[in-house]
Amino acid sequence: MLHQGKLRDWNPGNGSGFIQQEKAGPDIRISSSGFRKKPENLQDGDSIFFQIEVDPQGKPKAVFAYRAGQHFAPAPAPAVKKPALSSLPFQQLLSVVVALSILAWLGYQSMHLLRAEVSSPAVAGGIETTDPQSTTASFENPVWPPIQAQQYPQFQCEGKQHCSEMSSCDEARFYLKNCPNVLIDGDNDGRPCEKDC
């Protein structure tokens, strides 16, 4: 706690005196070592700001004192503690391990997807094939996975849209059930090409 008082009985020879507190209280001893920075030409009556400590004999004394109007340079900022050198290699090792783990996981996922594509060849017209062109065509099919109706294994979606393009009523039923963008059920009752079938 900061106190204020007036300097009295200052002896410049031995650098000691007393501070008479402005608020009620006993006079406090002060010496040159009690000033933060001893001002020049101290005189009785100078206004002094100070804190109080108790010395080993149990008597109060003024410390961290300064004369009113005295200015000080700001205290230097505390030094930033640098990390111990022994912890830096561990942090670097940990970063490398984490990066390698992520790369290994990504590589595993890529290999897993590649194996899945290779081990499941495209099915065209109910016949399994490993032809790369048919595999590419199956990926370009807007319906995935390719629809192969069990009851119509001889049919597949080939872009037909109208009843006049259908070779049979079974093909029309297949197209209505499995293929997009067909125009063969005008009244939306679920029966295709009603005039022909």
Salt bridges, closest charged atoms under 4 A:
ASP9 OD2 - ARG8 NH1 2.12
ASP27 OD2 - ARG8 NH2 2.34
ASP46 OD2 - ARG67 NH1 3.40
ASP55 OD2 - ARG29 NH2 2.57
ASP170 OD1 - ARG173 NH1 2.79
GLU171 OE2 - LYS160 NZ 2.79
ASP189 OD2 - ARG191 NH2 3.33
